[in-house]
Amino acid sequence: MDKVRLGIIGIGGMGSSHADQILGGKVPRCELTAICDIDPSKFAKYPNIKAFESSEELIRSGLVDAVLIATPHYFHTTIGIDALQNGIHTLTEKPISVHKADAERLIAAHTDPKIKFAAMFNQRTDPAYIKMHDIIQKGELGKIQRTNWIITNWFRPESYYRSGGWRATWAGEGGGVLVNQCPHNLDLFQWLGGMPSTVYAIGGLGKYHDIEVEDDVSALFEYENGAVGAFITTTGEAPGTNRLEIAGTRGKLVVDTSASVRLRFVRNEQDSAEYNKTSKNRFGTPEVWNIEIPVHGGGEQHIGIKKNFVAAILDGAPLIAPAEEGIHSVELANAMQYSLMTGKKVELPLDSAAYEAHLKGLIANSTYKKVTDENASTSLAGSFGTF
Ligand SMILES: NC(=O)c1ccc[n+]([C@@H]2O[C@H](COP(=O)([O-])OP(=O)(O)OC[C@H]3O[C@@H](n4cnc5c(N)ncnc54)[C@H](O)[C@@H]3O)[C@@H](O)[C@H]2O)c1
């Protein structure tokens, strides 16, 4: 095999952006051989590509080696399971599933290691986060003490929520800012800082929009090693902030999109824990070196993940974002949603069955009436500018 025959399932805003990148030759050794959408009006833009109204038919058509799933979230699980069980390489959009129990079912369907299973965590291609990851993995930050992310530049007006009937409903989307905008940040947060052991969140459901799901979240984390963290997000605040700080005993890494230096390492000459024990200077702090880490561009993003998926299938390259790792961001989102709605601190690992039952209760008891604007644009222009 010298090229991958790909089918895209869900040709809405994101699916058509993926299709256009492939048809535009941005992903070598990848041919778009089929598309699928339950809304056949989406096919008009691609008259030369075989189109299906059912994902089952596309998966069994013999026309594809791999699929990219870009449907509303709940279908990532069902369509992903179907594709994997039929020996089709699968790249799913984020989040891999809406809730942890679904993520467990999806991951359990990936039984053949020859079949590649990846997630569209395109922000993992951003050199700023790759460098942060390297520095942490090499131990240069020392023992992590604090992880903080203020990620409030996901502002969305009402018209965004009205652009799709599935959006911002428990039944259609399974959550709000935590399951739609933040999977990228939550994935990076756990990739860089690991998983916490407890989560406590406050915020609001439909606080700034006429929606039934969360659009404002401030969460606190505790980690097994004693570190603490905070994750603050909303789609209702403008201007927003995107500032990630990870502090360790050897210094502090800061990514700030509004700063002139995108990635900074303020490095302690002496480990702060050691200084704490040995310094005679009552108000002193360790000497620091201010290191401006050069970061060029934002990485290849969606194209990079698709290229890597193709390279994994054809050359055995390691995946940048194995889908199995996507369960962590789902679990973090669910834990925050659960805490926010119950007012209680949530212990991890999250009880996936309990959260699923809670979500089903929200769906069953929903009285929310969704207003949609079917003429709204599905263009994603402007939606990727937040990394
Ligand atoms: N990685 C990113 O940067 C990024 C950005 C935006 C959206 N996304 C993800 O892409 C996915 C789609 O989001 P969107 O904004 O394109 O939504 P959208 O509503 O514009 O598109 C979804 C499409 O899926 C189709 N669809 C629904 N159910 C289907 C089914 N069972 N089988 C086949 N097609 C079906 C719809 O008709 C629609 O055309 C979401 O999971 C979202 O989180 C990712």
PDBQT file of the ligand as one rigid body, heavy atoms in Angstrom, charges set to zero:
ROOT
HETATM    1  N1  LIG A 401     -10.125  19.855  15.829  1.00  0.00    +0.000 N 
HETATM    2  C1  LIG A 401     -10.710  21.038  15.740  1.00  0.00    +0.000 C 
HETATM    3  O1  LIG A 401     -10.042  22.061  15.748  1.00  0.00    +0.000 OA
HETATM    4  C2  LIG A 401     -12.212  21.123  15.581  1.00  0.00    +0.000 A 
HETATM    5  C3  LIG A 401     -12.826  22.339  15.251  1.00  0.00    +0.000 A 
HETATM    6  C4  LIG A 401     -14.208  22.360  15.065  1.00  0.00    +0.000 A 
HETATM    7  C5  LIG A 401     -14.953  21.202  15.254  1.00  0.00    +0.000 A 
HETATM    8  N2  LIG A 401     -14.317  20.043  15.625  1.00  0.00    +0.000 N 
HETATM    9  C6  LIG A 401     -15.088  18.818  15.859  1.00  0.00    +0.000 C 
HETATM   10  O2  LIG A 401     -15.644  18.386  14.631  1.00  0.00    +0.000 OA
HETATM   11  C7  LIG A 401     -16.902  17.768  14.892  1.00  0.00    +0.000 C 
HETATM   12  C8  LIG A 401     -17.969  18.402  14.011  1.00  0.00    +0.000 C 
HETATM   13  O3  LIG A 401     -18.068  19.758  14.337  1.00  0.00    +0.000 OA
HETATM   14  P1  LIG A 401     -18.569  20.804  13.242  1.00  0.00    +0.000 P 
HETATM   15  O4  LIG A 401     -18.321  22.136  13.819  1.00  0.00    +0.000 OA
HETATM   16  O5  LIG A 401     -17.974  20.474  11.902  1.00  0.00    +0.000 OA
HETATM   17  O6  LIG A 401     -20.137  20.495  13.233  1.00  0.00    +0.000 OA
HETATM   18  P2  LIG A 401     -21.169  20.669  12.034  1.00  0.00    +0.000 P 
HETATM   19  O7  LIG A 401     -22.522  20.620  12.645  1.00  0.00    +0.000 OA
HETATM   20  O8  LIG A 401     -20.789  21.828  11.185  1.00  0.00    +0.000 OA
HETATM   21  O9  LIG A 401     -20.946  19.342  11.145  1.00  0.00    +0.000 OA
HETATM   22  C9  LIG A 401     -21.345  18.059  11.551  1.00  0.00    +0.000 C 
HETATM   23  C10 LIG A 401     -21.803  17.300  10.307  1.00  0.00    +0.000 C 
HETATM   24  O10 LIG A 401     -22.044  15.940  10.677  1.00  0.00    +0.000 OA
HETATM   25  C11 LIG A 401     -23.236  15.519  10.020  1.00  0.00    +0.000 C 
HETATM   26  N3  LIG A 401     -23.774  14.366  10.749  1.00  0.00    +0.000 N 
HETATM   27  C12 LIG A 401     -24.508  14.360  11.881  1.00  0.00    +0.000 A 
HETATM   28  N4  LIG A 401     -24.748  13.094  12.273  1.00  0.00    +0.000 NA
HETATM   29  C13 LIG A 401     -24.149  12.288  11.372  1.00  0.00    +0.000 A 
HETATM   30  C14 LIG A 401     -24.042  10.881  11.237  1.00  0.00    +0.000 A 
HETATM   31  N5  LIG A 401     -24.595  10.053  12.113  1.00  0.00    +0.000 N 
HETATM   32  N6  LIG A 401     -23.372  10.378  10.160  1.00  0.00    +0.000 NA
HETATM   33  C15 LIG A 401     -22.822  11.217   9.243  1.00  0.00    +0.000 A 
HETATM   34  N7  LIG A 401     -22.887  12.564   9.314  1.00  0.00    +0.000 NA
HETATM   35  C16 LIG A 401     -23.531  13.094  10.379  1.00  0.00    +0.000 A 
HETATM   36  C17 LIG A 401     -24.122  16.745  10.018  1.00  0.00    +0.000 C 
HETATM   37  O11 LIG A 401     -25.161  16.671   9.038  1.00  0.00    +0.000 OA
HETATM   38  C18 LIG A 401     -23.109  17.844   9.725  1.00  0.00    +0.000 C 
HETATM   39  O12 LIG A 401     -22.959  18.077   8.334  1.00  0.00    +0.000 OA
HETATM   40  C19 LIG A 401     -17.179  17.937  16.399  1.00  0.00    +0.000 C 
HETATM   41  O13 LIG A 401     -16.851  16.746  17.050  1.00  0.00    +0.000 OA
HETATM   42  C20 LIG A 401     -16.244  19.026  16.804  1.00  0.00    +0.000 C 
HETATM   43  O14 LIG A 401     -15.805  18.902  18.142  1.00  0.00    +0.000 OA
HETATM   44  C21 LIG A 401     -12.985  20.000  15.768  1.00  0.00    +0.000 A 
ENDROOT
TORSDOF 0
